[in-house]
Amino acid sequence: MNHLKYLLVTLLLGMVGLAQAQDRPTVEIDINGGVIEPVPIAVPGFIAETTGARRLAGDIASVIMSDLAGTGLFREIPGTAFIGTVANFNAQPVFSDWSVVNAQLLVTGAVSTGSGGRLVVKFRLFDVFAQAPIGDGVQFTGNQENWRRMAHKVADTVYSRITGESGYFDSRVVFVSETGPKNDRKKRLALMDYDGANLRYLTDDSAIVLAPRFAPNARDIIYTSYESGLPQVFLLNLETGRRSQLLENTANMATAPRFSPDGTKVVMSIIEGSSTDIYQVDMNTRNRTRLTNSTGIDTTPSFSPDGSQIVFASDRGGSQQLYIMPAGGGEARRISSGGGSYGTPVWSPRGDMIAFTKIKSGRFHIGVMRIDGSRENLLTASFIDEAPTWSPNGRVLMFFRETPGANGAPQVYSVDLTGRNLRRVDTPSFASDPDWSGVLR
């Protein structure tokens, strides 16, 4: 696979003085606040500087706009409202053309192609009210086949400059693709961009597969497969397609694997006799260490971002609740206390929150809480909502929602931490068990 190479460059004659005069944008979004009014933004079609770029110029602008509008933080000014155009990338925009349509932000760009499939995408971000750029221009260079990634990187840069936080658009999601009737559902692993594009299948549907999880390098995936009849954990390399069973020569059932932040360990649940406990497996030696030893079912472990702690679900106290213990095992403390039962906890990449599934009064919820169990906030409510996974910047969650009835089926959704921006992620078939990668390199 060809990896995208990109280069930050300073911009354009005549821009330096304005950039220095405008150290901070007047348009900023405080994403830690309450109700946020989306900022109107215009992203006109990028200029095709070569004949070969004509097809991609408009598509790239469309992906950028889709990324930004999908956050709920930005409101698209549709092209039908434009009264002006951007015909020269190096020229100063006619700001009155954009202020009259109430755009507060303007993204302009240009695309060119070269030999060997080379693609260059450059853009500028402007504060329309201040009539000044927000930061310098940026240029990305890569292959034409990676044009969507380049569009996502533009959107990530815009998002970062306005919110002050890193973006999450240049990322991928691995999930379980499901087909067929509910009583005979076929499942296989699939990989897609965060927005559902560039779908490809990683396994066939000859065996049930569950709970795929990315390694920190975003090149390896660990998952549970029933191909031997019993659940076992497998490791798959996305670049080579090589696959191996993590624990060989074992008859014990193993489920719910997840990598440590440095990728050197995997934690999972292993069933031995009547006990279901959490184990840690060294990825180099494949030696395993038992971390819990309780009378209950301990499952779905997840490391903290610094690797020092593990959150997991257990019914050791009578009902399934959330617990935190040291990464090497030891005394666990319960953190959930809001009534109902809790499962599938996953630590935020920011380290400040834990997402979970909650079942209460016959309803499923995706929620978040502080790591001490305080400030529980339920973001969704449905017949079945399960298995949250965090965006790379810790501001959005994906999960799957299943509809009731004989024809009920799962589909992947996303929701932000306000709970107001709930969106379905398009997939060609039913989909469950998503896991979000980090931002790609």
N, C-alpha and C positions, 0 to 999 in steps of 0.2 A: 504494500500500500504506500502510495506517495504521500508523504507528510507535508502539510502546509508550512511554508516558510514565509515569514512576514518581517517587515522592517519598519520601524518608526522613523519618520523623516520630519524635518522641520518644513514649514510651509512657506512658500509662495512669496513672491515679491510684493511689497506693499502691505503684508499682513503682520510683520513683526512689531511695528509700532503700535498697531491696534491691540495685538495680543498683550503687549506689555502694559498698555493702558487699562486693559480689562483683566485684571488678575483673577477676579472671581465673577462667575455669572450672576446676573440678577435673577435668573430662573433657576431655582433649586427646589428639590423635593425632599422633604423630611419624611422618610419612610418609617420612622419610629413614632410619628404622630398619630392622630386619630383619623377621622374621615379625610381622605385625600381627594381633592378635585383634580382630575386628570389634566395634564398640561397639553394644550393644543400644539401639534407638531406637523410640519409639512415635510414630506420626503418625495420631491419630484423625481421622475425618472432620471437615472444617471446619464451623463453624456457619453456616447460611444465615440471614442477618439480614433478607433480603427474600424474598418468594415466588419471584421470578425467579431467585434464586441457588441454589435447591434442587438443580437439575440439575447445577450446576457444583461445588458445595461438596465432594462426595465425589470427583469426578474430579480436582480440583486436589490434594487430599491424596494420591490414588493416584499421580499423576505425581511429586510430591515424594518419596514413599517409593521409587518405582522409581528415580529419579535417584540417591538416596543409597545404596540397597542395591546398585545396579549398580557402584559404585566398589570394592566389596569391603571398604570401611572401616567400614561400618555393617551391623548385622544387624536385620532387621525383627522387631518384636514383633507378631505377627498380631492382627487385630481380634478373633478368636475367643478370645484369651487375656485380653482386657480385662475387668476387673471394675468399672471406673468409666467415667464419661463426662465430657465437657467440655460443659456446657450454657450457660455464660456466659463469653464471651471476657474480660470485665473482671475476673472473679473469680480468686482465687488457686487453682491446681490443688490437689486433694487428693493430695498427693505419696505418701501411703501406698498409694493405689490403683495407682500406677505402679511403686513400688519392689517391691511384692509380686509383680509379673510380671517383675521383673528389668530393667526399663527404666532405662537410665542417662541417656538424653536423652528429652525430650518436646517435641514441636512442636504447639502449639495455634494455631488460626486461625479467621478468620471471613470471609465473603464477602457482598457486597451488590451489587445492581445498581441502575441509575438510568436516567434518560431518555437517549435517543440511543445506547443500547447501552453505556453506561458500566458499568465493572466495578471494584470495589474489593476488593483482597485484603490482609488484614493478618494478621500472625503474631507469635508469641513463641516463643522457644527457652528451655528450662529444663534445668538440671542437677538431676536427680531426687535424687541423693544429697545434694547441698548444699542442696536445697530453695530454689533461687534462680535468677533469670533469668541467661542468658548474653547480655549486651548488652541494648540497648533493643529494643522492638518496632519493626517495620517495616511500612509500608503502601505498596502498589503500586496505582497507578490507571491504567487503560487501557481498551481496548475489549474487549467480550466475545469477539470473534473471536480475540483474542490471549491467551486464558486459559491456554493451555499455556506461552507465554512467561513469563507471570507466575508460574506454578508453578515453572518452571525457575529464575527469579530468586530465589524463596524458597529453593530447594535450593542455589543458588550461595551465598547468604548463610549458610546453616547450615554448608555445607562449609567456607567461609572462616573462620567463627568457631571451628570445632573443629580445623582443620588449620593455620590461619594462612596459607593460600595461597588464591589466587583460584580460583573455580570455573570450570566449563567447560560447564555444561548449557545455557545460553542461547546456542546456537551452531548452525550448520548444516553440512551436508556435501553437496558436489556429487560426483557419481559417474557412471559409465557403466552404464546399465541395459541388460541383454542378454536377448534372447529368441530362441527357435528352436533348432534342432539345432546341434551343435558345428561341422558343416561348412558351415553357412549362418546364422551368428549375426548377428542384427540388433542394432545398437547405437544408443543415443541418450542424450543428457545428461539427468540428473535431479537434482533438488534435494530435500533432506529435512532435518528437524530432526536433531540429533545422534543421537536415539534411533529414527529411522526414521519418525516421524510427519510429517504435512503434506507428503506427497510430491507433487511436480509435475514434469512433463516440460518440458524447455527446448528440445529439438529433436525432429524426427521421426527415423525410422530409415532414411532414404533414403541415407545415407552413413555410413561408419565414422567414429566419433569416438573420440578418445583423450585421456588426460591433462588433464582439466579442472583449473584452478587458480584459486583466489580471488585477487582484488586485495585489498590491505589494507582497502579500504573495504567489503568484503563485498557490493558492489553490481555489480561487474564480474567476469566470468569469462573466462579465456583458455584455449584448448584447441586441439588438432590435429584437422583434418578432412580426409578423403580425397574430398570431393565433386567436386574437379576431376580426380581420378585420382591426383594426387600429394599427399603430406601438406603441408598449409599451416596456418598458425596464424591463428586467428580470435579476435575480441574480442566478447563478448556482454554487454549491459547487462541486468540482471535486472529493472529497473523499467520500462524502455521496450521491451525485446525487440529493440532495435536491434543489428544484427550487422554486423561489417566485417572484412575480411581485413587482417591487420596489415601484411604486406609485399605491396603490390600490384605488378603488372607484373613478376613474377619467376617463373622456371621452376625455381628451386632448391627442393629439398625442405627443409621446416622442421619440427622436432619438439621435444618436451619443453620447452615454455615455462614460465617462472615469473617472477612479479613481484619487483621489489626491495621492501624494507620500506616505502619511501615511495611506492610505486606509480608512480614517474616513469619507470621503466625495466623492460624485460623481457629476460631472458636465455634463450637457446634454442640448439639445435643446428641448423646449416644445412649441408646437403650440397652441395658444389660439386665436380663431377667425382668424383675418388676421395677427396676430403678431407671429413671430418666434424669441424667445429670449433664452438666456442662463440662466439656473437655476442651483443652487447648492442644493444638497440633503444631509442631514445629515444621515449617515448610521445607527446611533443608534435610532434616533427619527423618521426618514423618513420625517422630516419637510423640506420644500423647501424654498429657498430664491432666488428671482429674481435678476440677476446680470446685465442684459442689458435691455434697453428699447428704442429701436430705431425703425425707420420706415422701416428698411431693414430686411433681413433674417440673423440672427446671428446663426452660427452653428459650429460644429466640434471643440469644445474647448479642450485644452490640457494644463495641469499644467506645470510650470517650476519645475525642480527637487527639489528646496527648498520650493515649495508650495506657493510662494509669488505672482506669476503672472500667467496669463492665456493668451495663444495665441488662436485666433479663426479666422474664416473666416466670412466675412460679405459683403453684397452688398449695405450697407448704403450709399456709395459714388457713386453709379451708376453701378459699376462693382464689381465682387467679389474679395476682397483683404484680406490681413492678418493684424490683429490688435492685440495689446497687452494691457491688462488692469490689474489693481490690482486684486488679487484673490478674494477679497470681493466685486468686482464691482467698478465702478467709471469711470473716463475719460479714453477712449481708444485712443491709438495712432497708426496710420497706419505705417507699416514697409515695405510693398511690394511696389516696384516702377519700376519694370522692364518691364512693358507692359504686356498685356494679363490678364488673370484672374487666381486667386490662390485659392486653397482649401486644405482640409484635413491636416492642419498643425499639427506637433507633435514635442514637445521639446526634444532635445537630452538629454540622461541621464547624459552627461558631463556638460550640461547647457550652452554650448557655441554656439549651432546652432539650427536652426529650419528646419525640412524637410517639404516638401510640394508637392502638385500636381500643375502643371501649364499647362494652355491651351493657346497656342499662335499660330496663323496662321494655325489652323486646326490640330495641333499636341499636344499630351500630353507629359509631361515631369515629371520626378521625380527630384527634386532639393533640394538644401540646401542654407541657408543664415545665416549670423550672426544675433544675436537677435536684432540688430539695423537696420536690413535690408540690410546691406552692404555685399559685396563679394558673391553675388548670383552666384551659380554654378549649371548648369543643368547637371545631371548625365546620363539621358536617354532621348530618343525620340522615340515615337511609335504612332500607331493608338490610343491606349488607355493604359496609364500607370497611376495607381492610388494607393492611400492609403498606403503611406510609413509607416514603423515601424522600430525602431532602435534596433540594437543588444545591449546586456547589456553593452558593453564597448563603445558604440557610434561610432564605426568605420565602420559598415556595415548597410545597409538598406535592408529590404525586402519590396516587393510591389506586386501588381498583374498587369499582362499585358493581354489585351484582343485583339484577332485577329479580323480583319474585315470580313464582309460577312455574309451570311445567316447561315453559320456553325461556325461563330466566337465564341470563348470561352476563359475564363480567365485561367491563370496559374500563380503560384507564382514564382517570381524571386528574386535574391539578387544581390546587387551591392555595391562595396566599395566606399569610399569617393573620390577616384581618378576617378571613372566612367569607369575604364578599366577592372575591374574584374566582369563582368556580368555573372551570372549563373542561370540556371533554377533549381528550387527545385522540386524533383520528388514527385508527388502525384498520387494515383491510378485513380483519376478522375479530372475534372476541379476544380479549386481552386481560391478563391478570399478573400479579406479582412483579410490579416494575421495580427496577433499581436504577438510580441516577448516577452516572459517572461524575467525576470531577471535570473541571474545564480541561479540554484537550490541549496538548502541547504541539 
